[in-house]
Structures are given as structure tokens and as C-alpha cells.
Amino acid sequence: MTSAVYRAVGVFALGGVSCGLAALAGLAIGWWAVGGGAIGYRAFGGLAAGGYAYAGNGVAYGYHEASGRQKERLFG
């Protein structure tokens, strides 16, 4: 049995773990990040952290704004 991790890096990154200007993945890191875990200036996901974080029913940590079931505004 083998396990594979799908990684993507670039301006537009799509994969299991992505890092880029616009990232879409299970774990996304980028300026615009969308995924189960998202870290970025504008982050959307189940666990979102960034300048503007939106998590729907998840957990959001945002510097400027946070929106989610549990939300925290960082540093302010």
C-alpha cells in the first residue's frame, strides 16, 4: 500500500497541498486561499486564518475580519 501527497506550487495552485497566489486545496496557503485548512490574506475554509477569514460553520481567525461559527479577531 502506498500513500501519495499531491502538492502544487505556483501562481494558480490546485492540489492536496497548495501554495501560490491563488490556492485551492485541502491545505491551501496563498494570497487567496480556499480549502479545508486555508491560510492567506483572504482565506476561505473549515479552518481559516488570515487578514480576512471566512469559515462558514468552521473556525476563523482574522486580523481585519473573521466570520464563522467560532470567530476570533487577532491582535485587536
C-alpha positions in Angstrom: 0.0 0.0 0.0 1.4 3.4 -1.0 0.4 6.8 0.0 0.7 9.9 -2.2 0.6 13.6 -1.3 -0.4 15.8 -4.2 1.5 19.1 -3.9 1.2 22.2 -6.1 3.2 25.5 -6.1 2.6 28.4 -8.5 0.6 31.4 -9.3 -2.6 29.3 -9.5 -2.1 26.2 -7.4 -4.6 23.2 -7.2 -3.8 20.1 -5.3 -3.8 18.3 -1.9 -1.3 20.8 -0.5 -1.1 24.1 -2.5 1.0 27.2 -2.1 0.5 30.1 -4.5 -1.1 33.5 -5.3 -4.5 31.7 -5.7 -4.5 28.3 -3.9 -7.3 25.7 -3.9 -6.6 22.5 -1.8 -7.1 20.5 1.3 -4.4 22.7 2.8 -4.1 26.0 0.9 -1.6 28.7 1.6 -1.7 31.9 -0.6 -3.0 35.4 -1.1 -6.4 33.9 -1.9 -6.7 30.5 -0.2 -9.6 28.2 -0.4 -9.6 24.7 1.3 -10.3 22.6 4.4 -7.4 24.5 6.0 -6.7 27.9 4.5 -4.0 30.4 5.4 -3.8 33.7 3.4 -4.8 37.3 3.2 -8.3 36.2 2.1 -8.9 32.7 3.5 -12.0 30.6 3.0 -12.2 27.2 4.6 -13.2 25.0 7.5 -10.3 26.4 9.4 -9.3 29.8 8.0 -6.6 32.2 9.2 -5.6 35.4 7.6 -6.4 39.1 7.1 -10.0 38.3 6.2 -11.0 34.8 7.3 -14.3 33.2 6.4 -15.1 29.7 7.7 -18.8 29.1 7.4 -19.5 26.6 10.1 -15.8 26.2 11.0 -13.2 28.2 12.9 -12.0 31.6 11.6 -9.1 33.7 12.8 -8.8 37.0 11.1 -6.7 40.2 11.5 -9.3 42.6 9.9 -12.4 40.4 9.9 -13.5 36.9 10.9 -16.7 35.1 10.0 -17.5 31.6 11.2 -19.2 29.5 13.9 -16.2 30.3 16.2 -14.5 33.6 15.2 -11.6 35.5 16.7 -10.2 38.7 15.6 -6.4 38.5 16.0 -4.4 41.4 17.5 -7.4 43.6 18.3 
